[in-house]
Amino acid sequence: MQNVHYSVPHYSEQTCNPSCMKLAGRLSLNVQRLRRDKKLSQEGLAFLAGHSRAYISGVEAGRRNVTLETLEDLAEALEVEATELIRPPAWEPTT
């Protein structure tokens, strides 16, 4: 099976300023970045977080709105604080 990498196409460094990045976009990019940093597949993260691979894919693609409980599940699985999942990306200046 071939690995396919998805990213959130409507949020990019070139086209987005701080005012356009909503929490869902931040979450999707941060989950994807942290998962890849930990060398986890979507399936691996899904197992650790107690969700399906399709759900994780939807989160990373910005198609899912997560509950606070799911935010905690993802943070625990990625071994970070929940606030790390919704913080602005490093390239996004804070105001």
Secondary structure, DSSP 8 states (H G I E B T S, - for coil): --------TT--TTT--TTT--HHHHHHHHHHHHHHHTT--HHHHHHHHTS-HHHHHHHHTT-----HHHHHHHHHHHTS-HHHHHS--TTS---
